[in-house]
Amino acid sequence: MSGDAGRPPVEEMSFEDALAALEDVVGRLEDAKVPLEESIALYQRGDALRARCETLLREAELRVQKIVAGPDGAAGAEDSDLAPDKVQAAPAKGGKSAPRAPAPQAKTDEDDDIPF
């Protein structure tokens, strides 16, 4: 690897920049034409970028929790648009929503006949 000249320190990168850099590192490692020493350096950088992304996501999650929290500090997600029952699944390819899993069925006497 040609060194870190011209690249911002990982600790100062935005989430988007760190994620893009991580994708670049992964692509270069998957190429398998990188010498061993450079592969090790890329892996170390990738690990630092992964940790940065996780830290920024954790911080963002805490910020969202504070926004959603009620006046007493208790989570009020049930009353927000972020509540699990109000969040829409992202459309699948083709623009249709992903199908939801069927609701669990109540147990019947017929279930007792299953041999396992």
C-alpha positions in Angstrom: 0.0 0.0 0.0 1.3 3.5 -0.8 0.8 4.8 2.8 -1.8 7.1 4.3 -0.7 10.3 2.6 -3.7 12.4 1.4 -6.2 10.3 3.3 -8.0 11.7 6.4 -7.5 9.7 9.6 -10.2 7.1 10.1 -11.2 8.7 13.4 -12.2 11.9 11.6 -14.2 10.2 8.7 -17.9 10.5 8.3 -20.0 7.3 8.2 -20.4 7.6 4.5 -16.7 8.2 3.8 -15.7 5.3 6.1 -18.2 3.0 4.5 -17.0 3.9 1.0 -13.4 3.4 2.1 -14.3 0.0 3.7 -16.0 -1.1 0.5 -12.8 -0.1 -1.4 -10.6 -2.1 1.0 -12.9 -5.2 0.7 -12.8 -4.9 -3.1 -9.0 -4.7 -3.2 -8.7 -7.7 -0.8 -11.1 -9.8 -2.9 -9.1 -9.0 -6.0 -6.4 -11.4 -4.6 -3.7 -9.7 -6.6 -2.4 -7.8 -3.6 0.9 -8.7 -2.1 0.8 -10.3 1.4 2.2 -7.2 3.3 -0.2 -4.9 1.5 -3.1 -7.3 2.3 -2.2 -7.2 6.0 -2.1 -3.4 5.9 -5.5 -3.3 4.0 -7.0 -5.7 6.5 -5.8 -3.5 9.4 -7.3 -0.4 7.8 -10.5 -2.3 7.0 -10.8 -3.3 10.7 -10.3 0.4 11.7 -12.9 1.5 9.2 -15.4 -1.2 10.4 -14.9 -0.1 14.0 -15.5 3.6 12.9 -18.7 2.7 11.1 -20.0 0.7 14.2 -19.2 3.6 16.5 -21.0 6.1 14.3 -24.0 3.8 14.0 -24.1 3.3 17.8 -23.9 7.1 18.3 -26.7 7.6 15.8 -28.9 5.0 17.5 -28.4 6.7 20.8 -29.3 10.1 19.3 -32.5 8.6 17.8 -33.4 7.0 21.2 -33.1 10.4 22.8 -35.3 12.0 20.2 -37.9 9.2 20.6 -37.8 9.2 24.5 -40.7 10.7 26.3 -40.6 13.5 28.8 -39.9 11.1 31.7 -36.9 9.6 29.7 -38.7 6.4 29.0 -38.7 5.2 25.4 -41.7 6.3 23.6 -41.2 4.5 20.3 -44.7 3.0 20.4 -46.1 6.5 19.7 -43.6 7.4 17.0 -43.2 6.6 13.3 -40.2 4.5 14.3 -42.3 1.9 16.2 -41.8 -1.6 14.7 -45.5 -1.9 13.8 -45.5 1.4 12.0 -42.2 1.0 10.0 -42.8 -0.1 6.4 -40.6 -2.8 5.0 -38.3 -1.5 2.2 -39.7 -2.3 -1.2 -38.2 -5.4 -2.7 -36.8 -5.4 -6.2 -39.6 -4.5 -8.6 -41.1 -1.9 -6.3 -43.3 -4.2 -4.2 -43.2 -4.5 -0.5 -41.6 -7.6 1.0 -44.2 -10.1 2.2 -44.7 -10.3 5.9 -44.3 -13.6 7.8 -47.6 -15.2 8.7 -48.8 -14.8 12.2 -48.3 -17.8 14.5 -51.2 -20.2 14.6 -52.9 -21.3 17.7 -52.1 -24.9 18.8 -54.7 -27.5 17.9 -55.3 -31.1 18.9 -54.0 -32.1 15.5 -50.5 -30.8 16.5 -50.2 -33.6 19.0 -50.2 -36.2 16.2 -46.9 -34.9 14.8 -44.3 -37.6 15.5 -41.4 -35.2 16.2 
